[in-house]
Amino acid sequence: MPITDIHEVTRMRFVTYNMLDLTLNPNSLSEASRQRRVIDTIRSLDADVIAVQELKSPPASAARLAAELADRTGLTSTVPTNGTARTVHAVAVGDNTVHTALL
């Protein structure tokens, strides 16, 4: 029997990426080069959602780091809150210096 109902399929690509203590303020040429490779890799993945781990910063600046990474990769790190126009960063702030975020 032929299929008569045709449903549009929506696909989303989810990726996880361990940043291994990524900071966007390089303190050496090798770290600056690594940052460029990470950003280029994220761009090349063409993912809809990327969960990143081990963003390195003081807890108070974790959201800013996620926002800067999102900006450099052409993504966003904010989500709306409770159906309002207000947005928050999708960041889980760790208790020390390493955090996770969604882009």
C-alpha positions, -999 to 999 in steps of 0.1 A, spaced: 0 0 0 15 34 -10 20 60 16 -5 88 12 5 111 41 37 130 34 52 148 64 80 173 62 110 162 81 129 187 100 164 177 110 186 194 135 223 188 140 234 188 177 271 188 185 291 187 217 326 202 218 351 201 247 369 234 246 397 222 270 400 255 290 392 278 261 396 315 269 392 341 242 421 362 256 452 343 244 483 346 264 505 330 237 508 326 199 500 289 202 468 296 222 457 323 197 463 297 169 443 271 188 414 296 193 413 303 155 412 265 148 384 260 173 363 289 159 369 276 123 359 241 134 327 253 150 318 273 118 325 242 96 302 219 116 271 237 104 253 227 136 220 240 148 230 236 185 264 232 200 270 223 236 304 235 246 323 225 278 353 239 296 350 275 287 375 291 311 368 323 329 359 337 363 322 328 370 311 364 367 323 366 331 311 332 319 281 346 300 303 372 283 327 345 272 299 324 257 285 355 240 319 364 225 324 328 213 289 328 198 296 361 180 329 349 166 313 317 153 282 333 138 259 317 164 241 330 195 242 321 231 209 336 243 175 321 248 141 338 255 128 336 290 92 325 297 78 337 265 90 373 270 112 395 249 139 392 276 168 368 269 194 352 290 227 334 281 224 296 279 254 291 303 259 268 332 283 286 354 307 262 372 318 268 408 354 276 398 366 287 364 352 261 339 317 264 325 294 250 298 271 268 274 248 262 245 254 280 212 
